[in-house]
Amino acid sequence: MNRFKKYSGYIAAFIFSVAVIAVYKTFDNFGSIAGWIGALFAALKPFIGAFAIAYILNMPAKRLEKLFACAKNKFVSSHSHGLSILVVYLAALLVVAFLLYLLIPALVENLLDFVQNLDSYANSLSRFINESSLAQKLNLQAVDFSKTVEAFIDTIDMSTLQTYARGVVNFTSGFINVFVAFIASIYMLLDKDRLRRLFVRLMNLMCKDKTVTYITVHTKKTNEVFTNYIYSRLSCSIIMAILCSVILSLMGVKYALILGIFIGAMDMIPYFGSIISSIIAVLITFLTGGFWQGIWSAVVLLILQQFDGNVLGPKIMGDSLEMRPLWIIFAISVGGTLFGFIGMLISVPIFAIIRIVLSDYIETREKLKAEKAEGEGETADE
């Protein structure tokens, strides 16, 4: 070792030079590297989808497995793992079938009807604005929304239809990816215990016992946070979609089904989602049903928002995240700015996980510091 000491400076310079060249080559060939990453992601897309499906269905499968394991029937108790997965996937297929054959056609019909009548709704809004006293006081000029819509349509480049045609052609490959993801997710759930043991064995080979314990503990906490958040928000969204659809239908609001489902889907985003979707729903109700129906729909949606935020949400979610509203709004703002709609959906649980990790780190450091100070005090007394 001593004979290498005099070359340590040269070795460090060589390693630094190699690192600089590697970084330069990475940026110099960034396009090809990004293309390679994109191709790898496209190849792994079915398995990423399979992981998402398996993760979402894992909680009901685990609960059914515990229920089947306690059954008196020996066949059911001994095959609880496989039977639970079979029941969960059959239930998921029934839900998908319901959406495809009953719900989606109704939504498409509402959407097409809204698009066909968009011109008349725009003209109604134009007449309301131009005839209002506010417009006269402000001396606003008449607005012809039909010409505005036509001008917007004229700006559309028809050559972009080729993109949609390619999308139709790629539908087959997308369907195959969904099928592969569905089948792969079944095997992921069947082999989840083997995969977990394999992961732990690899960590034991590469990391210290203390590091493995740390990773294992925080992986469990991460799973709990994500699972509780996804299922609690999904439950709130489904309940809000049903309530909004039924109540708006009873009020005679046109497109009540699509508006209710839209409000429920946007409710997955805390705070911002329900506010934005309710405003859009009130505007559409105002266009399709008139001024007073828009006012009453705004009152009803405001009451439902208060019910969701003060009764339904706390009842279902509880203190699973233990985050103050300020930090939730901060997480949604940052996630939406950086990653768009998906970032708004997952930013809250990710921020909660970061908070848990930082909190555990701070507590550990404070404990070590207190123990060190206590040890130094005992030494000084001696």
N, C-alpha and C positions, 0 to 999 in steps of 0.2 A: 504493500500500500504506500510505503514511503516514497518509492521511486515514481509513483504517479502524482505525488503531491506537487512536484515542480511543473507538471503539465496541467494542473487544474485550471489555470487561467486560460490556456489554449482550448481545453475541453469546454469550458463555459462559453467562450467566444464562438466555438463551433456550434454548440447547441443553440445559442442565440441566433446565429446566422441561419441555421436550418429553420428555426421558428419564423424568422422574418420572411424567408423565401416561401415557406408554406402559406403564411398569411397573404403574401403578395399573389401567389398562384391561385389562392382561393378567390380573391377579389377579381383577378384577371380572367378567371374562367367561371365567374359567378353565374352566367347564363346557362352554361352546360351543367353546372352543379345543381342549379335550381330545376332544370329540366329533368335531371336524374332523380332528384327528390320527388318531383311531381309524378314521375313514372312509378317510383316506389310506392308513393301514397295511393296511386290509382290501383296498383296491384294488391295493396293491403286493404283497400276500401271495403270489400265484403267482410273481412275479418274484423275491421273496426266496427262495422255495423253489427256483426255478430256479437261482439263484446257489449255493445250498447243494449241490444235486445236481451242478452243473458243477464246483464246487470239489472235491468228494469224488472225482469220476471223473477229474479233471484229471491226477493223478499216473500212474495206469495208462495213460491215453491218451498221455501224453508218452513213457513208456517204450516203449510199442508203436510209437509214431511213429518213434522212433530205430531200433527193430529193423526196421521196414518200410523205412525210408529206406536201410538197408544191404543190402536184398534184391537179388538178381541180376535178378529179373523187373522189367522197365521199368515196367509198369503199376502194380505194387505200390509201387515206389520213388517214382514220380512222384505217386501218390495216397496217400502214407503218412499224411497228416494226416486225410483223410476216412475212410480204412479203419480207422485206429486208433480213431476215435470210434465207427464202426459196430460194431467187435468189442467194445469196452467196453460199449456200450449193450445189445448182444445178451447179453453175459454177465450184466449187471445184470438184464435181464428174466428170464433163466433162474433167477437166485437168487430173485427175487421170486416166480416161478412155483413154485419149490420150497417157499418159505415158505407160500404160499397153499394149495397142494394137499396137502402132506405134513406139514409141521411144525405149522402153526397149528391144523388140526383135532385133532391129538393133544393139543396144549396146551389147547384148549378142552374136550376130553373129560376130561382130568385135572382141570381147574379145576372143571367142573360136578360131577364125582364128589366132589371135596373139599368143595364147598359142600353137597352133599346129605348127606354123612356128617359134617358139622361138628358136629351135635348129639351124635352118638355119641362122637366124639373128645373133645368137651367133657365128657361124662359120665365117660369114662375118666380124663381128667385130674382130675376132681373126686374120683373114687374113690381115685386114687393119692395125692392130697394129704390126703384125709380119713383114709386108712388108714396113712399114713406115721407113723413114730415121732416125726418132728419136729413134725407137726401135733398129736400127743397131748401132747408136752412143752410146746408153746406154748399148748395148750388152745384150738386153733382150732375154730370152729364149722363145721359141714358147709356146703359150698358146692354149690348146685344150679345148674350151668351152663346146663342146658336152660331153666330159668326165666329166667336172665339173658339168654340169646339171644332168648327170646320177648319179654321186656320191651324189649329193644333194637329188635326188629322193630316192636313196637307204637308206639314213638316215631317211626317214620318217617312223615312226612306224605305221604299218597298223592297229594296235589295236585301233588307234585313230579314225578309221572309225566308231567305235561304238558310239563315241561322235556325229558324224554327223548323224548317224541313229537316235539317241535320239532327235537330233535337228529337224529331219523330223517328228518324232512322236509328238513333241511339237508344230509343226506348227499349228495344229488345235486349241490348246489353245491360241496361239498367235493371230490367226485370230479372235477368239471370243473376246479377249481383245480389238482388234482394233475396232470391231463392237460395243462393249459396250462403248468404248471411243467416237466413232463417235456419237452415240445416246445421250450419256450423255452431250457431248459438245453442242448439240442443246438446251437441257434444261437449260444448264448454260447460254447460250446467251439469252434465253427467260426470265429467272429469274434473270438476272444480277442486275437489279435495286433492287429487293427484297433482294438479297444476300448482296448488298452493304449497304442497310439500316440496315439489321440485324447486319452486322459487326460494323457499326457506333454506334448502340444502345449498343452493348456489350462493346465497348470501352468507351462509356459514363458512363456505370455502373462501370467499373474497373479503369478508369483513370480520371485525372483532365481535365477541359475544355482546358487548355493551352496545355496539352500533346496530347489531341485528335486533336486539331488544327494543332499542329506540325506534327503528324503522317499523317493526311489527306493531308497536303500541300506536304510533301515529297513523299507520295504515288503517288500523281498526277504527280510530277516531274519524279519519277521513271518510271511510265507508259509512259510518253512522251518520255523519253530517250530510253527505250527499243523499243517502237513502231517505232520511227523515225529511230533508228539504224537498226532494223530487216528489215524494208521495204526498206530503202535506200540501204543497202548492198545486199538485195535480188534482187532489181531492177538492180543494177550494175552487179551482177553475171549473171542474165538472159541475159542482153544485151551483156556482154562479151562472154558468151557461144555461142550465136547466131553469133556474129561477127567472133569469132575464128573458129567455125565450117564451116561457109560459105567461109571465105577467105582461110582456109587450104584446103577445098574441091576444090576451084577454082585453087589452086596451084598443085592439084593432089596428095596431101599428103594422104597416106594410113591411115586408122583409124581416119580420120579428125573429124568425129562425136563424137567419144568417147574422143578424145583429147580435142575438144572444150568444151564438157560438163565437163570434168575433170578440165580444166582451170577455167571455170565459177564457179564450185562448190568450188574450192580452193580460189577463189576471195572473198569468204565470210570472209576469214582471211586477214585483212589489211597487206600490205607490204609483209609479208613472203609468204602468200598463192600464189600470182601470180608469185613470183620469183621461188619458188620451182616447181610449176606446169609447168611453161614455160621451165625450165631446163629439166624436165622429158620428156616433149613433144618434145623438140629438140633432145634429145637422141634417143627417139623412131623413130622420123622422120629420123635421121641419119642412124639408123639400117635398116629401111624399104625402104628408098628412096635414100640413098647414101649421099656422103659428101656435094655436092653443095645444094641439097634440104634441108639438115639440116642447112646449113649456111643461106639460104634464109628464112627458117622458123624462125630462131633465130632473123633475122632482122625484120621480120614482127611482131613477138610476142613482140619484144622490143618496136616497134612503138605503138602497141596496149596497152602495159603496160603504156607508157607515156600518151596516150590518156585517159586511165582509171584513172590514178593518178592525172593528171593535168586538165582534162576537164570534164570527165564523173562523177567521184567521187565528186569533189567540187560542180558541178552543181546539182546533186541529193541530196547529203547529206547536202550541205551548211555548216553552223556552228552549226549543231544540237548537236554535242558533245563538241565543244569548247575545244579540247585537243590538245596539242602540239605533234608532231610526236614522240618525245623522250618518252613521257608518254604512248603513244599508243604501242610503241615497248616494253616498260617495262611491261605493262599490259599483252601483248600477251606472253612474255617470262615467266612471273610468272604463268599465267593461264595454259599455256601448260605444264610447269614443274609439277604443282600440280595436274591438272585434265585432262591432255592429250588434245585430239582434241576438246572435248566439252569445256574445259577450254579456249582454244584459241578462240573459237567462241564467248563466252559470257563474256570474261574477260574485253573487252573494255567498253561495257555499264556498267558493274558492277563498274569498276574503275571510270567511269564518274559520277556515282551516289555517290560513296564515296567522290569524289572531291566536288560535289555539297553540300553534307551534311556537310563536313568539312568547306567549304567556308562559308556556312550559319552560322555555329557555331562560326567561328572566327569573322565574321562580327557582330554577336549578342554580343559576349564577348567584342569586341572593342567598340561597341556602349555603352554597360553598363559601361565599364571602363571610357569612355569619359564623360558620364553623371555623374558618381560618382566624377570624378575629377572636373567637373564644379560645382557640388554641394558643394564640399569641398572648392573650391575657393570663392564661394559666402559667405559661412559661415565665412571664414577667413576675408573677406572684412567687414562683419558686426562687 
